[in-house]
Amino acid sequence: MISSKLPPVLDISNLTSTEEIIEFLYGSLKEEYTGSRNKQYLHGKRIFFDFIHLFNDKYLFFWHLISLSESEKFNILPCNNDVSSFIKCSVQNCLTQSNPITLPNGKNRNICFYRGIRIHWIKKIIELANNKDPFIKEWECEKKREGRKEKNFYIRFEHETTDYLVVLSVRKKGFLFVTAYPLFYINRKQICDKQYEAYQAYKTSMQTAANAEKE
């Protein structure tokens, strides 16, 4: 999964242990997204990151960026036949689940370096969205969570062999970053396609109604 519009994946080839790699990825995340010079905006609205909630001395959302749900099953490893295949964990963790992390909500996730070495793509994809890149798709979708409705905003970048999704929560003062990850499941890609098409149809109908009122 590569794109000439995105920077190369992070190089962790000289690191020997899982702990070293996690520390390196976390340092990269802080370098890219923390501090006043790294404030992110989407179409003029601020994107906020949750730098308050920590787990194992790291931002809670960081663990989601470098891991997979334990419920995910693979017939083919996502890191096969990829430029980043040289860094795939020797234990094939997404299959063996030998390197899990249990989050505060009780859910287990499996560390995935394939996801982790792409965390710096988020900033670049937001930049491409702001510049209205033709390979960007954006849409909103309501979801129910803990009995209440929430609205998410999605940024999907499809170019060459890359298919990557950034998820934001719509808030009054802007957006709250939720997560981001490469799309490699066909059914997940299809869900995104349907959500995007439904959102485009909704926007068209609203524009048609607005034009009718003006006449």
C-alpha positions in Angstrom: 0.0 0.0 0.0 1.9 3.0 -1.3 1.1 6.3 -3.1 3.4 8.8 -4.8 1.3 11.5 -3.2 2.2 10.3 0.3 5.6 10.1 2.2 7.3 6.8 2.5 6.3 4.6 5.4 8.3 5.0 8.6 11.5 3.1 8.6 11.8 0.7 11.6 14.1 -1.8 10.0 16.9 -1.0 12.4 14.8 -1.6 15.5 15.0 -5.0 17.1 12.2 -5.3 19.7 8.5 -4.6 19.8 9.1 -2.1 22.7 11.6 -0.2 20.6 9.3 0.0 17.7 6.3 1.2 19.8 8.5 3.9 21.4 9.7 5.0 18.0 6.1 5.2 16.6 4.9 7.1 19.6 7.8 9.6 19.2 6.8 10.0 15.6 3.2 10.6 16.5 4.1 13.3 19.0 6.5 15.0 16.6 3.8 15.1 13.9 0.7 16.1 15.9 1.6 17.8 19.2 2.6 21.4 19.8 1.2 24.7 18.5 3.0 24.4 15.2 1.2 21.1 14.5 -2.4 22.3 14.8 -4.5 20.6 12.2 -7.5 22.2 10.4 -10.0 20.8 7.9 -11.7 23.3 5.7 -11.0 26.0 8.2 -12.3 24.0 11.2 -9.9 22.9 14.0 -9.2 19.2 14.4 -8.6 18.4 18.1 -6.7 15.4 19.3 -7.3 13.8 22.7 -4.1 14.4 24.5 -5.7 14.0 27.9 -6.6 10.3 28.1 -3.5 8.1 28.6 -2.9 4.4 28.7 0.5 2.9 29.5 1.9 6.4 29.5 0.8 7.0 25.9 -2.2 8.7 24.3 -5.1 6.3 24.3 -5.9 6.9 20.6 -2.3 6.0 19.7 -2.9 2.3 20.6 -5.8 2.2 18.2 -3.6 3.5 15.4 -1.0 0.8 15.8 -3.3 -2.2 16.4 -6.1 -4.4 15.1 -9.2 -5.6 16.7 -8.8 -9.2 17.9 -12.0 -10.1 15.9 -10.3 -9.4 12.6 -9.4 -12.5 10.7 -7.2 -12.9 7.7 -6.7 -15.3 4.9 -3.9 -13.2 3.5 -1.8 -11.0 5.6 -2.3 -7.3 4.7 1.4 -6.7 4.8 2.1 -9.4 2.1 3.3 -8.1 -1.3 3.7 -4.6 0.1 6.6 -2.2 0.3 6.4 -2.5 4.1 6.5 -6.3 4.0 10.1 -6.3 5.3 8.8 -5.0 8.7 6.0 -7.5 9.2 6.3 -9.0 12.7 8.1 -12.3 12.8 5.2 -13.9 14.8 2.5 -12.8 12.3 0.7 -11.2 15.2 -2.6 -10.6 13.4 -2.9 -14.4 13.1 -1.2 -15.6 16.2 -2.5 -12.8 18.5 0.7 -13.3 20.6 1.3 -9.6 21.2 -2.1 -8.2 22.4 -2.9 -5.1 24.4 -6.0 -4.8 26.6 -7.5 -1.3 26.5 -9.3 0.3 29.4 -12.7 -0.7 27.9 -11.7 -4.3 28.2 -11.2 -4.9 24.5 -8.2 -6.8 23.3 -6.3 -5.5 20.2 -3.3 -6.9 18.4 -0.2 -4.7 17.8 0.1 -4.1 14.0 3.2 -2.4 12.7 1.7 -2.3 9.2 -0.8 0.3 10.6 1.8 1.9 12.8 4.3 2.9 10.2 1.6 4.9 8.4 0.5 7.2 11.3 2.3 10.2 9.7 0.0 9.9 6.6 -2.9 11.4 8.5 -1.5 14.9 8.4 -0.7 14.6 4.6 -4.2 13.2 3.8 -5.8 16.1 5.7 -3.7 18.5 3.6 -4.8 16.8 0.4 -8.4 17.1 1.5 -7.9 20.8 2.1 -6.5 21.2 -1.3 -9.4 19.3 -2.8 -7.3 16.5 -4.2 -9.2 14.5 -6.8 -8.3 11.2 -5.0 -10.0 12.4 -1.8 -13.6 11.5 -0.9 -15.4 13.1 2.1 -18.7 12.4 3.7 -20.7 12.5 6.9 -22.6 9.7 8.6 -24.6 9.4 11.8 -23.8 6.5 14.1 -25.4 5.4 17.4 -23.0 5.0 20.3 -24.1 4.2 23.8 -27.7 5.1 23.0 -27.0 8.5 21.5 -26.5 9.7 18.0 -23.1 10.9 16.9 -22.0 12.3 13.5 -18.7 11.2 12.0 -16.8 12.8 9.2 -14.8 10.6 6.9 -11.8 11.4 4.7 -10.9 8.5 2.3 -7.8 8.7 0.1 -7.6 6.2 -2.8 -4.6 6.5 -5.1 -2.4 3.9 -6.7 -2.3 1.0 -4.2 -3.3 3.1 -1.2 -6.8 3.1 0.3 -6.7 4.9 3.7 -9.4 6.3 5.9 -9.4 9.1 8.5 -12.3 9.3 10.9 -13.3 12.5 12.7 -16.1 13.2 15.1 -18.1 16.3 14.3 -18.2 18.7 17.2 -19.5 22.3 17.7 -16.1 23.8 17.6 -14.6 21.6 14.9 -13.6 18.0 14.8 -12.3 15.5 17.2 -9.8 13.0 15.8 -11.1 9.4 16.3 -8.8 7.1 14.3 -7.3 6.3 10.9 -6.3 3.1 9.2 -5.7 1.4 5.8 -8.7 -0.2 4.2 -8.0 -3.7 3.1 -11.3 -5.5 3.7 -13.5 -5.6 0.6 -16.7 -5.4 2.7 -15.4 -2.3 4.6 -14.5 -0.7 1.3 -18.1 -1.4 0.0 -19.6 0.1 3.2 -17.5 3.3 2.6 -18.6 3.4 -1.0 -22.3 3.2 0.0 -22.0 5.8 2.7 -20.2 8.2 0.2 -22.9 7.6 -2.5 -25.7 8.2 0.0 -24.1 11.4 1.2 -23.6 12.7 -2.3 -27.3 11.9 -3.1 -28.3 13.7 0.1 -26.3 16.8 -0.9 -27.8 16.8 -4.4 -31.3 16.6 -3.0 -30.7 19.4 -0.6 -29.2 21.6 -3.3 -32.2 20.8 -5.6 -34.6 21.8 -2.8 -32.6 25.0 -2.1 -32.7 26.0 -5.8 -36.4 25.3 -6.0 -37.0 27.7 -3.1 -35.2 30.5 -4.9 -37.3 30.2 -8.1 
